[in-house]
Amino acid sequence: MDIFMGIAFMLAGVMVFLVFGGLVKPRYRDGVQQEKHEETVRKYGTLYKIGGAFLFIMGLVRLLT
């Protein structure tokens, strides 16, 4: 079970870091959704990058122990 949780944390951390860090652009249904996402990334991008890195490290630690 620890292996599954470790991998899940690592994948979640990578996705949060890439998408909310502004490195990968997700598909949008309309322009309003894109504007909201860009505004969120502008406001909280640094926080999401730190949180994504933290999730990745938590997953790595869980895998190694």
Phi and psi restraints in degrees (value plus and minus 20) as a CYANA .aco file:
   2 ASP   PHI     -86.4   -46.4
   2 ASP   PSI     -53.0   -13.0
   3 ILE   PHI     -84.8   -44.8
   3 ILE   PSI     -65.3   -25.3
   4 PHE   PHI     -81.5   -41.5
   4 PHE   PSI     -66.0   -26.0
   5 MET   PHI     -85.0   -45.0
   5 MET   PSI     -59.3   -19.3
   6 GLY   PHI     -83.1   -43.1
   6 GLY   PSI     -64.9   -24.9
   7 ILE   PHI     -85.6   -45.6
   7 ILE   PSI     -60.9   -20.9
   8 ALA   PHI     -82.6   -42.6
   8 ALA   PSI     -63.9   -23.9
   9 PHE   PHI     -82.8   -42.8
   9 PHE   PSI     -61.7   -21.7
  10 MET   PHI     -84.7   -44.7
  10 MET   PSI     -65.1   -25.1
  11 LEU   PHI     -84.4   -44.4
  11 LEU   PSI     -61.6   -21.6
  12 ALA   PHI     -82.8   -42.8
  12 ALA   PSI     -62.1   -22.1
  13 GLY   PHI     -82.3   -42.3
  13 GLY   PSI     -62.0   -22.0
  14 VAL   PHI     -85.2   -45.2
  14 VAL   PSI     -64.5   -24.5
  15 MET   PHI     -84.5   -44.5
  15 MET   PSI     -63.7   -23.7
  16 VAL   PHI     -82.4   -42.4
  16 VAL   PSI     -64.1   -24.1
  17 PHE   PHI     -82.9   -42.9
  17 PHE   PSI     -63.9   -23.9
  18 LEU   PHI     -93.7   -53.7
  18 LEU   PSI     -66.8   -26.8
  19 VAL   PHI     -95.0   -55.0
  19 VAL   PSI     -71.8   -31.8
  20 PHE   PHI    -103.9   -63.9
  20 PHE   PSI     -32.0     8.0
  21 GLY   PHI     -99.7   -59.7
  21 GLY   PSI     -30.6     9.4
  22 GLY   PHI      68.5   108.5
  22 GLY   PSI      -8.1    31.9
  23 LEU   PHI    -107.8   -67.8
  23 LEU   PSI     -46.5    -6.5
  24 VAL   PHI    -145.4  -105.4
  24 VAL   PSI     112.5   152.5
  25 LYS   PHI    -117.2   -77.2
  25 LYS   PSI      98.4   138.4
  26 PRO   PHI     -94.6   -54.6
  26 PRO   PSI     146.9   186.9
  27 ARG   PHI     -97.4   -57.4
  27 ARG   PSI     121.4   161.4
  28 TYR   PHI    -138.2   -98.2
  28 TYR   PSI     128.5   168.5
  29 ARG   PHI    -100.3   -60.3
  29 ARG   PSI     -56.3   -16.3
  30 ASP   PHI    -169.5  -129.5
  30 ASP   PSI     155.7   195.7
  31 GLY   PHI     -88.2   -48.2
  31 GLY   PSI     -49.7    -9.7
  32 VAL   PHI     -85.0   -45.0
  32 VAL   PSI     -62.1   -22.1
  33 GLN   PHI     -83.9   -43.9
  33 GLN   PSI     -59.3   -19.3
  34 GLN   PHI     -85.5   -45.5
  34 GLN   PSI     -62.0   -22.0
  35 GLU   PHI     -83.7   -43.7
  35 GLU   PSI     -61.0   -21.0
  36 LYS   PHI     -83.9   -43.9
  36 LYS   PSI     -62.0   -22.0
  37 HIS   PHI     -84.0   -44.0
  37 HIS   PSI     -65.2   -25.2
  38 GLU   PHI     -83.8   -43.8
  38 GLU   PSI     -56.8   -16.8
  39 GLU   PHI     -86.3   -46.3
  39 GLU   PSI     -61.7   -21.7
  40 THR   PHI     -83.5   -43.5
  40 THR   PSI     -62.6   -22.6
  41 VAL   PHI     -84.2   -44.2
  41 VAL   PSI     -59.8   -19.8
  42 ARG   PHI     -82.9   -42.9
  42 ARG   PSI     -61.9   -21.9
  43 LYS   PHI     -95.8   -55.8
  43 LYS   PSI     -67.2   -27.2
  44 TYR   PHI    -138.7   -98.7
  44 TYR   PSI      -3.2    36.8
  45 GLY   PHI     -77.6   -37.6
  45 GLY   PSI     -64.5   -24.5
  46 THR   PHI     -84.1   -44.1
  46 THR   PSI     -61.9   -21.9
  47 LEU   PHI     -82.2   -42.2
  47 LEU   PSI     -61.9   -21.9
  48 TYR   PHI     -87.8   -47.8
  48 TYR   PSI     -55.6   -15.6
  49 LYS   PHI     -84.4   -44.4
  49 LYS   PSI     -63.2   -23.2
  50 ILE   PHI     -85.7   -45.7
  50 ILE   PSI     -63.6   -23.6
  51 GLY   PHI     -83.7   -43.7
  51 GLY   PSI     -59.3   -19.3
  52 GLY   PHI     -85.2   -45.2
  52 GLY   PSI     -62.3   -22.3
  53 ALA   PHI     -84.5   -44.5
  53 ALA   PSI     -59.1   -19.1
  54 PHE   PHI     -83.6   -43.6
  54 PHE   PSI     -64.2   -24.2
  55 LEU   PHI     -81.4   -41.4
  55 LEU   PSI     -61.5   -21.5
  56 PHE   PHI     -82.2   -42.2
  56 PHE   PSI     -65.1   -25.1
  57 ILE   PHI     -86.0   -46.0
  57 ILE   PSI     -59.0   -19.0
  58 MET   PHI     -80.3   -40.3
  58 MET   PSI     -62.8   -22.8
  59 GLY   PHI     -84.7   -44.7
  59 GLY   PSI     -60.4   -20.4
  60 LEU   PHI     -84.9   -44.9
  60 LEU   PSI     -62.3   -22.3
  61 VAL   PHI     -83.8   -43.8
  61 VAL   PSI     -61.1   -21.1
  62 ARG   PHI     -84.4   -44.4
  62 ARG   PSI     -55.5   -15.5
  63 LEU   PHI     -91.0   -51.0
  63 LEU   PSI     -56.0   -16.0
  64 LEU   PHI     -99.9   -59.9
  64 LEU   PSI     -39.7     0.3
